[in-house]
Each structure stands twice: as structure tokens, then as C-alpha cells.
Amino acid sequence: MWLLFLVLLTLILLYRWYRQSQILENLSDKYVFITGCDTGFGRQLAKQLDHKGMKILAACLTETGAKELKKETSSRLQTVILNVTDSQSVSAAAKWVADIVTDKGLWGLVNNAGILTPVTPNEWLKRDDFRRILDVNILGMIDVTINLLPLIRKSKGRIVNVSSIAGRLAFCSGGYSISKFGVEAFSDNLRRELKLFGVKVSIIAPDFFKTAILNATQIKEHVTNTWKKIPQKLKDAYGEQYYQNYCKFIDDICSRSSTKLTVVTDCMEHALTAVHPWTRYSAGPYAKFLYMPLSYLPTFVADYMLRS
């Protein structure tokens, strides 16, 4: 009985490995548009796919970011300045893409641009603090996607949206987890809507990596500045120890971060180039073995594990 089980398990694993190892042909003919290429995952992915011979359209927020990326890539890679919170900027970038890809269409869209701060207890924040993050992480993503959808439908291509493990478990306050839960919902709906057109949508959920947004010093600076500005009554209610513990929480999260950005960008590459891309990719050990399993357990278990 056990022998039969082991044989079946081996066959299933071999089939899974074979299925996920199948890669599309003619990748050099495919255009991929990536947002947030100044630093982090976007920059790494742009270089990685350029090295594979794909035609990369890299959107950067700054001229400096674009120039630095061009220095490290081939002449195939082209850059555009994009602020995802500005609808005119998004429309102009979409037209730029359309003029380049013409009738071929856009094979891949990677919605990677995102911000994290301010991350503090919710009561310390104002409406605009939440809006700032939502504008980039979810509303900007939606705007970019809708503007480029006609080009993606034309090629029956791929959409890859960067969520977070914080989009499965809300373990940090402020707008970040809210925005990433939104990314999950938007992506799920989009995947079902576009299946008819042959478009595939994947979600990448990283855990902790050393990118520009996961900088303990900068995050704690935001926390400290916010703490100084809140009314004295609110400070008295929470107390100095709560503030200190929250800073320690930031240090703990950031101390777990890995420098191996390719753990995430390899998932993105697979979603763009595999014959059978996955719906969801959990990138990193904390995502795979802690936060994702924890998200399936009863709420009281997660509440206990994530208690401050």
C-alpha cells in the first residue's frame, strides 16, 4: 500500500515538474512592459529578461533610474518615464507602448511599482496617508492594466501582478496590506474575465527582500515622525512602550529580508515564459512555510501568531 502511494506521489511530482518546465518558443519576439524599474524587483527583472533576449519596455519613475538601467542592458531595452498615480502619464506611456508593439500586441505586463510607507498603527494616520499608498499600489496598477489591456488581448498575453504575503495576512498597519488585498481581488477578477481571451493572470506574493521599500531606517523614521505629530492624548493612550515595541517590530521584519531578488524575479519570469504559468507564486521561505499556511488556519491561530 505504501509502495503504491510512493509510486503515485513520484509520478505526480514528475508530471508537475515536466509541466512547469515547459517554456514558450520565440521569446525574442515578445514585448514585456514592466513598471517600477528604478530599483528592486523591477530593475532585476528587466535585466534578467533582457539577458534572455526579450524586448523589454521598462517604466521608471525617474530619469536617473532609466539612465542607470540603460547602462546595464542591451539596446533592445527601451525606457519610459511613468508615474502610475498620474492618469495622463499612464495614458502617454500606453500610447508609447502601442506605437512600439504595433500589430504584434504586448505579450507581458508586470505591475511591479509599489510603496510601503507610512507603516504605523492605523489610528496614528490620516486619510491622505492611506490614499498615498492606495494610489500607487492598487489604483495605479488598475489604471496601467486597463490602458494596456487591448494590447495584451491582441497577443493573448500575460499579466503579472506583484502582491505580497501581506495581501494574504494583514500583519502590518497602514495602507500597504489594504492595497495588497486589493491587488489579490483585482487579479482574481481579471483572471476570470480574461480567460475567454486567452490571457493569463498571475500573482506574485513575495515575503521579505532587501529592496528600496524595505529599509528599516527609513521606515522607523516615518514611524518616529508620525509619533511626534500625533496628539498628546493619543500618545498617552498608546504609551511610549507601544511606540518602542512597534520600532522593534519593524527591525524584526527587516532583519528577515533576503538579498536574493532572483527568488522573486524567477517567479515573474516563469509567469511570463512558461507554457503553463501558475496562478499564484509564493516567493520566499516565510511566504511558503509560514504566512501562506497560516492564512488557511482559523483566525484565532493567526491572531495569536501575529500578536504584537
N, C-alpha and C positions, 0 to 999 in steps of 0.2 A: 504493500500500500504506500509506504513512504517512498519507495523507489519510483513508483509511478508518479507520485506527486513531484519529486525532484526532476524527473524527466520532463513533465509538463511545464514546470516552472522554468527549466532551462530553455525549452523550445519557445516559450512566451518571451523570455528575455532576449533570445537570439533574434526573434522576429521583430521585437521592439527596436533593437539595435540596428537591424537591417533597414527597417522603415525610416528611422530618424537619420540614418547616414546617407540616404539618397539626396543628392544635390542637383539642382537645376543646371541645365546646359546653357551656353551662350550668355554667361553673366556679364560679359564685357559690353553687351548691347543694352544693358538695363540701367536706367537712371534712378538714383535714390536721393531724396531730399531729406536732410537732417537738420533739426533745429537745435540751438544751444551748442554750437561747435567751438565756442571760445575756449572752453576748458572741459575737463572731466570726461564723462562718457561720450558726449557728442564729438569732441575732438579726437578721442581714441578711436571711435567707430569710423569716423571719416578717413583717418589714416589707414585703418585696417582694411576697409573696403576698397580704398584707392589702391592699396598694395595688391588686392585681388583682381584688379583690372576693371572694377565697376566705375560707372560715371557718376561722380558724387557732386551734388549740389548742396553746398554747406552754408547754412544760415548762421551768421554770427551777430551778436548784439553790438560789437564794437569793430571799428576799422583795425585796431591793433590786433584783436583776436583773429580777424580774417587774414591779415598780413603774415602773422606768425604761422598760421596753418598752411598758407600757400608755400612758405619756405620749406615745409616738411613733407610736401606731397608732390605728385606729378602734375603735369599740365592738364590732365583730364579733369582734375578737381576745379570747380568754379565756386566762388563765394558770393554771397549777397548779404547786405545788412538788413536785419529783421528784428523789430520789436513786436513780439506777439501780442502785446497789450494795445497796440495801435492798429485799428482796422485798416487804415489807409496803407500802412506799412505791410500788412498781411496781403492786401489786395495787390499791391505793387509787386511783392515777391511772387505771388501766384501767377501774375502775368509774365514775369521774368521766366519762371519755370515753363510756362506754356510755350513761350517763344523758343525755348531751347529744345524741349522734347518733341514739339510739333505733333505729327500724327502718331508717333510711336507711343505717346502716353507716358505717364510716370509709373514706374514699377513699384517703388517703395517710398513710403513716408514714415519717418521716425520722429515722433513727437517727444523730444528729449528735454527741451528747455524747461527749467523749473527753479524755484527758490524755496527756501526753508524758513527763514526768519521773518517776523518775530515768533519765537517759540517760548511762551511763558504761560502760566496759569491763565485761563480764559478771562477771568474777572479783571485781570490787570490790563486787558487790551481794549481798544476802541474798535468801532465798526470798520474804519479805514484800514486798520491793521489786518483784519480778515480779508477785506476786499483786495488789498495789495497782492496777497498770495493767490487768492482765487482768480484774479485777473490773469496771472501768468500761468498757473498750473492747470487750470481747467477751462476757463473761458477763452484764453489764448489758444489752447490746444484745440478746442472746438472750432474756433474761427479759422485756424490754419487748415484743419481737416476738411471743413465744409468747402472752403475755397479751392482745395486741390482734389476733391472727390471726383469731379468729372474726368480729370486726367488719370486717376487711379482706376476708375471703372473702365476706361478705354483700354487699359493694358491688363485688366483683371489681376491687379497687383496686390500689394501687401501694405497694411497699416500696422505699425508697431508703436504702441503707446507705453511710455515709461510711467508706471505707478510706483508703488513702494510697499514694503511689508507693513508700513503704517497705514496703507489703504485697506488692510485686512484686519488689523488690530490698532485701535486708536490709543497708542501709548505715549504720544506727545501732544501737548495742547496747542492752541492757536489754529491757524487756517490750514496748516500742512496736511494733517490727516484728513480733514474735511475735504480738501481738494483732491486727495488721492483716492478717497472713497468715491468721489465724483468721477475720476478717471476710470475706475473699475466699472461703474454703472454705464457711463458713456460708451466704453469699449464693448461691453456685453451687448448693449442695444445695437451698436453699429455692426457687430459681427453677425447678428441675426438678420438685420436689414439688408446687408450687402452680400449675403451668401448666394442669393439669386443671381448676382452679377459676377460671381466667381472671385470676389475679393475676399481675402482672408485677413482677419484682425487678431493680433497677438498682444498680450500684456506682459511686460517685464516688471517683476517685483523684486528689486534689489534690497539687501539689508544695509550693512554699514560699510561704506567705502570712502577712502580719502579723496574726496572731490572738494571743489571750492566751497560748496554749501555746507559741508560737514566739518567746520573749523571751530573747535571748542572755544578758542579765544574770542572769535567774532560773535559766536552765539551767546556766550556769557556776557559779553559787552552789551548786547541787546537786552539781555535779562536784567543786568545791573542798571542800565539807563531807564528801563521801564519801571523797575523797582523804585528808583529815585523819584520818578514823576507821579506815581500813584498817590492818592490822598492819604493823609496820616491815619485816618480811621481804618482804611483798608490795610495799611501796613500793620497796625495794631491787631487787626483781626487775624492776619496770617502769621505774623511774628517773624523775627529775624532768622530763627532756626529753619523755618519753612523755606525762606529765600536761600539760605546756605545749602540746604538739602537739595534744592532744585538745581543749583550750580553743580553739585556733586553728581546729580543725575545726568547732566549734560556731559560732564567729564567721563562718566561711565560709558555712555553711549558712544562718544567719540573715540574712546580708548579701544573699542572693539573694531574700529574701521580698518579695512584692508587696503593695501596699495595695489592689489591685483585687479585693476579695472577690466581686464580682459575676461574675468569671470562673467561680467555683465555684458560686455560687447560681443562676446562669443554667442550669448543667447540672442542678442539682437541680430547678429549675422545669420544664425540658424533660422530665425523667423523670416528673414528676407530671402534666403537662398535655398532652404530645404524644400523638397517636393511636398513633404507633409509637415508643415510647421506646427508647433504646439499652440494651444490656446493661451496657456499661461506658463511663464518661466519664473521659478523661484531662484533668484541668483544670490548665492552665498550660504554658508553653513547655518547662520542664525535663521535665515528665511526658511531653509529646508527642514531643519531639525528642531526648531523651537517655535518661531512665530506662526508659521503656516499650520503645523499640527495643533498649536494652541488655539488657533482661530476656529477649529472644529469642535473643541471641547465645550462643556457647559460654561455659561458666562461667569459663574462664581469662581470657577477654576482660573480663568484668565484674569479676573479681578484680583484674585489672591496673588497670582504670579507677578502681576504688573503693579502691585501696590507700591506707593512711594515710600 
